[in-house]
Amino acid sequence: MIKNNLNAGFLGMICLIFIYSCGDATKNSNLKSEYEKDTVNQIIDFSKLISRGDTLLGNRHVSLWSMDSLYTGYETLYLKVADTNGNALPDMGIDYRPVMHMGMMSHAGPFQKLISKGSGIYQADVVFIMANMEGMGKGWQFHTFLTEHGKTDTLSFDLPVKEAKYARTLPTGTKDDGRVFVSCLLPAEIKKGSNPIRFVIHKTDKDRFPELDGYSIALEPFMPDMGHGSSGNKNAEGTGGGRYEGTVQLSMPGEWLIKATLLKDGNVVSQDSLVFPVQVK
């Protein structure tokens, strides 16, 4: 039932997106990554990452990496740019855009501005709103734009995005902002007890997906096998840049469903059911 709701929402959403071409690279606002809090002072160990592409372009060695397999929802990738000796290149403009290519049609998806990690390493946070489909074009690509001495080169990396076991990005209509995407940043498995829960909301504006503030998110965990919910949950409140943080109480192991409802000025404004399954250990 949950997957059917997701597919129905995407059907209308993709029809809307297809009306517009991808156009020039859209620049999102300066939004810090969810993972920046934990990794900004850490050294990225590329031996533990998965290579998504590696190429030479003149004196530049460009590579793209992911932490694990790529699934629908919120994912983090790392872009590494260096000279042929492995040294970071100064005074270079770097940007990117994820694009879903589906034969004659294509569309973008929500993404955040690159975060420099130092030494020519950049973090890219992307929301994949659908999986690649066999026989339907190239699928997702990571378009990289490198500008040096007034000249811009473009590189493209293929991204094998699969359907996640548990949906983590869902579309819904709203009263004031039209169709939006709500991404839950919970992993598929979490520990029992009190858990922080974070969301990112993006608005759809033609082929752009700006971050959306001004909401709160009511949270209702429910355990189907036991037929009960939990108390002591805290609504997810905005922290800026389209981000929201709350708390859920998951008292015992097993599968839980977390229902999220968008509120504005205390009133329900989401028009579709937003349910995020999670396995509690």
DRENLOMI-974351 format. One record per residue (C-alpha): residue in three letters; x, y, z. Coordinates in Angstrom, 3 decimals. Example, Ala and Ser with C-alpha at 12.3 -4.5 7.8 and 13.67 -1.06 7.14 Angstrom:
 type       px       py       pz
  ALA   12.300   -4.500    7.800
  SER   13.670   -1.060    7.140
//
This chain:
 type       px       py       pz
  MET    0.000    0.000    0.000
  ILE    2.809    2.380    0.834
  LYS    4.561    1.681   -2.482
  ASN    1.298    2.231   -4.362
  ASN    0.889    5.614   -2.712
  LEU    4.450    6.493   -3.704
  ASN    3.963    5.428   -7.310
  ALA    0.686    7.332   -7.612
  GLY    2.340   10.455   -6.255
  PHE    5.269   10.146   -8.620
  LEU    3.047    9.613  -11.649
  GLY    1.575   13.079  -11.297
  MET    4.907   14.528  -10.252
  ILE    6.872   13.177  -13.235
  CYS    4.185   14.355  -15.671
  LEU    4.688   17.850  -14.277
  ILE    8.480   17.660  -14.525
  PHE    8.468   16.432  -18.106
  ILE    6.820   19.672  -19.243
  TYR   10.074   21.508  -18.608
  SER   13.550   20.893  -20.004
  CYS   16.544   20.763  -17.740
  GLY   18.012   23.956  -19.205
  ASP   21.160   25.497  -17.706
  ALA   22.578   24.199  -14.454
  THR   20.377   25.352  -11.576
  LYS   22.234   26.680   -8.569
  ASN   20.596   25.841   -5.230
  SER   21.009   27.996   -2.150
  ASN   23.849   27.561    0.346
  LEU   22.520   24.651    2.391
  LYS   24.821   22.710    4.690
  SER   24.727   18.963    4.415
  GLU   23.033   16.740    6.958
  TYR   26.312   14.854    7.231
  GLU   28.485   17.952    7.575
  LYS   27.948   17.951   11.337
  ASP   29.611   14.559   11.584
  THR   32.201   14.645    8.812
  VAL   33.405   18.213    8.421
  ASN   36.478   17.558   10.577
  GLN   37.073   13.993    9.427
  ILE   39.404   12.743    6.724
  ILE   37.540   10.983    3.921
  ASP   38.854    7.416    3.600
  PHE   38.418    6.644   -0.083
  SER   39.489    3.026    0.450
  LYS   36.089    2.506    2.109
  LEU   34.092    4.248   -0.642
  ILE   32.767    2.978   -3.969
  SER   34.144    4.535   -7.153
  ARG   31.446    5.920   -9.473
  GLY   33.795    7.170  -12.173
  ASP   37.369    8.261  -12.780
  THR   38.709   10.300  -15.699
  LEU   41.486   12.598  -16.880
  LEU   40.614   15.965  -18.404
  GLY   43.734   17.859  -19.433
  ASN   45.761   18.308  -16.247
  ARG   42.802   17.392  -14.076
  HIS   42.069   14.028  -12.493
  VAL   38.369   13.896  -11.611
  SER   36.660   11.081   -9.696
  LEU   33.268   10.511   -8.075
  TRP   32.603    8.304   -5.057
  SER   29.689    7.119   -2.929
  MET   29.567    5.716    0.583
  ASP   27.537    2.684   -0.490
  SER   25.122    1.523   -3.176
  LEU   22.828    4.305   -4.374
  TYR   19.105    4.144   -3.655
  THR   16.108    6.424   -4.002
  GLY   16.076    9.088   -1.312
  TYR   18.780   11.270    0.222
  GLU   22.328   10.207   -0.700
  THR   25.812   11.657   -0.226
  LEU   28.557   11.513   -2.872
  TYR   32.122   12.832   -2.951
  LEU   33.757   14.569   -5.893
  LYS   37.563   14.645   -5.994
  VAL   39.470   17.007   -8.312
  ALA   43.274   17.127   -8.424
  ASP   46.131   17.555  -10.875
  THR   47.911   14.522  -12.333
  ASN   50.268   14.507   -9.325
  GLY   47.383   14.332   -6.870
  ASN   47.552   17.982   -5.758
  ALA   44.395   20.047   -5.269
  LEU   43.791   22.628   -7.989
  PRO   43.364   26.200   -6.707
  ASP   41.211   28.933   -8.258
  MET   38.868   26.529  -10.013
  GLY   35.088   26.887  -10.156
  ILE   33.286   23.602   -9.513
  ASP   29.566   22.908   -9.711
  TYR   27.300   19.952  -10.469
  ARG   23.774   18.872  -11.203
  PRO   22.088   15.449  -11.029
  VAL   19.846   14.751  -14.029
  MET   17.569   11.801  -14.795
  HIS   17.737   10.951  -18.512
  MET   14.731    8.988  -19.790
  GLY   15.104    8.683  -23.543
  MET   13.647   11.813  -25.148
  MET   12.885   13.397  -21.781
  SER   14.922   14.349  -18.738
  HIS   14.483   16.051  -15.394
  ALA   16.555   17.154  -12.431
  GLY   16.036   16.462   -8.737
  PRO   16.695   18.144   -5.392
  PHE   20.368   18.671   -4.598
  GLN   22.528   20.815   -2.337
  LYS   25.465   23.070   -3.083
  LEU   28.888   21.406   -2.963
  ILE   30.628   21.504    0.407
  SER   34.418   21.756    0.258
  LYS   36.118   19.200    2.488
  GLY   39.609   20.478    1.611
  SER   42.362   18.940   -0.531
  GLY   40.191   19.064   -3.658
  ILE   37.398   16.959   -2.121
  TYR   33.763   18.096   -2.302
  GLN   30.623   16.662   -0.743
  ALA   27.435   16.525   -2.816
  ASP   24.071   15.730   -1.199
  VAL   21.395   14.596   -3.635
  VAL   17.775   13.451   -3.350
  PHE   16.999   10.784   -5.958
  ILE   13.234   11.026   -6.485
  MET   13.004    7.842   -8.539
  ALA   15.084    4.805   -9.503
  ASN   16.657    4.099  -12.886
  MET   14.324    2.145  -15.175
  GLU   15.593   -0.534  -17.534
  GLY   15.151    0.412  -21.167
  MET   14.294    4.020  -20.296
  GLY   17.388    6.012  -21.255
  LYS   20.680    6.465  -19.409
  GLY   19.103    6.999  -16.018
  TRP   20.657    9.309  -13.435
  GLN   23.865   11.125  -14.317
  PHE   26.069   13.397  -12.202
  HIS   26.949   16.358  -14.452
  THR   30.100   18.119  -13.240
  PHE   31.043   21.640  -14.378
  LEU   34.713   22.657  -14.072
  THR   35.634   26.293  -14.814
  GLU   39.246   27.424  -15.153
  HIS   40.617   30.555  -16.873
  GLY   37.140   31.441  -18.112
  LYS   36.523   28.075  -19.796
  THR   33.969   25.546  -18.544
  ASP   34.242   21.809  -19.189
  THR   31.470   19.327  -18.445
  LEU   31.878   15.732  -17.308
  SER   29.096   13.205  -16.737
  PHE   29.156   10.177  -14.427
  ASP   26.531    7.413  -14.588
  LEU   24.726    6.752  -11.294
  PRO   23.160    3.290  -10.786
  VAL   20.224    4.310   -8.557
  LYS   18.002    1.482   -7.311
  GLU   14.659    1.473   -5.512
  ALA   15.119    1.621   -1.743
  LYS   13.583   -1.116    0.408
  TYR   11.909    1.551    2.505
  ALA   10.733    4.740    0.797
  ARG   12.582    7.759    2.190
  THR   11.398   10.494   -0.195
  LEU    7.672   10.981   -0.777
  PRO    5.698   13.619   -2.699
  THR    2.634   15.409   -1.362
  GLY    0.433   18.302   -2.311
  THR    0.181   21.319   -0.011
  LYS   -2.264   24.182    0.290
  ASP    0.198   27.031   -0.326
  ASP    3.275   25.528   -2.008
  GLY    1.870   23.036   -4.479
  ARG    3.664   19.705   -4.824
  VAL    6.632   19.155   -2.507
  PHE    9.064   16.345   -1.760
  VAL    9.540   15.278    1.863
  SER   12.754   13.327    2.527
  CYS   13.233   11.428    5.778
  LEU   16.897   10.939    6.711
  LEU   16.438    7.908    8.952
  PRO   18.484    4.848    8.009
  ALA   16.621    1.603    7.298
  GLU   17.561    0.269   10.760
  ILE   17.852    2.159   14.055
  LYS   18.138    1.319   17.746
  LYS   15.149    1.113   20.040
  GLY   14.392    3.989   22.394
  SER   14.545    7.705   21.726
  ASN   15.823    8.596   18.260
  PRO   16.354   11.954   16.551
  ILE   14.598   12.165   13.195
  ARG   15.453   14.650   10.443
  PHE   13.703   15.712    7.279
  VAL   14.385   17.914    4.259
  ILE   11.533   19.497    2.287
  HIS   11.916   20.691   -1.291
  LYS    9.385   22.615   -3.337
  THR    8.887   21.955   -7.056
  ASP    9.344   25.077   -9.182
  LYS    9.397   23.948  -12.823
  ASP   12.767   22.141  -13.087
  ARG   14.087   23.584   -9.820
  PHE   13.665   22.206   -6.307
  PRO   14.282   24.994   -3.766
  GLU   14.421   24.145   -0.060
  LEU   11.194   24.927    1.781
  ASP   10.855   26.431    5.260
  GLY    7.832   27.511    7.290
  TYR    6.386   24.130    8.272
  SER    6.443   21.739   11.190
  ILE    6.025   17.958   10.923
  ALA    3.766   16.019   13.300
  LEU    5.114   12.518   13.994
  GLU    3.061    9.420   14.838
  PRO    5.033    6.167   15.199
  PHE    2.952    2.974   15.039
  MET    3.929   -0.685   15.412
  PRO    1.549   -2.781   13.255
  ASP    2.469   -6.183   14.730
  MET    1.659   -5.015   18.256
  GLY   -1.128   -2.583   17.399
  HIS    0.206    0.364   19.391
  GLY    2.017    3.642   18.979
  SER    4.243    5.541   21.393
  SER    4.202    8.646   23.531
  GLY    6.797   11.349   24.111
  ASN    7.418   12.113   20.437
  LYS    8.412   15.638   19.462
  ASN    7.301   17.264   16.214
  ALA   10.053   18.039   13.728
  GLU   10.597   21.806   13.720
  GLY   12.443   23.870   11.159
  THR   16.151   24.549   11.614
  GLY   16.581   26.564    8.393
  GLY   17.448   25.682    4.818
  GLY   14.480   23.338    4.404
  ARG   15.604   21.164    7.313
  TYR   13.510   19.879   10.194
  GLU   14.425   17.942   13.340
  GLY   12.284   16.062   15.856
  THR   12.296   12.979   18.087
  VAL   10.518    9.627   17.910
  GLN   10.168    7.087   20.698
  LEU   10.432    3.492   19.463
  SER   10.056    1.308   22.532
  MET   10.670   -2.211   21.209
  PRO   12.330   -4.113   18.337
  GLY   10.415   -4.814   15.150
  GLU    9.001   -2.890   12.213
  TRP    7.533    0.537   12.899
  LEU    5.704    2.944   10.626
  ILE    6.294    6.653   11.166
  LYS    3.473    8.800    9.866
  ALA    4.535   12.363    9.082
  THR    1.988   15.155    8.633
  LEU    2.920   18.643    7.411
  LEU    1.574   21.483    9.537
  LYS    1.501   25.232    8.968
  ASP    0.319   27.528   11.753
  GLY   -0.902   24.400   13.532
  ASN   -3.132   23.293   10.657
  VAL   -2.719   20.144    8.544
  VAL   -1.640   21.101    5.016
  SER   -0.251   17.875    3.498
  GLN   -2.717   16.252    1.123
  ASP   -1.190   12.773    0.873
  SER   -0.238   10.093    3.366
  LEU    3.473   10.225    4.298
  VAL    4.541    6.971    5.942
  PHE    8.168    5.984    6.535
  PRO    8.820    2.342    7.601
  VAL   11.818    1.624    9.821
  GLN   13.252   -1.541   11.355
  VAL   14.077   -1.202   15.054
  LYS   16.822   -3.388   16.522
//
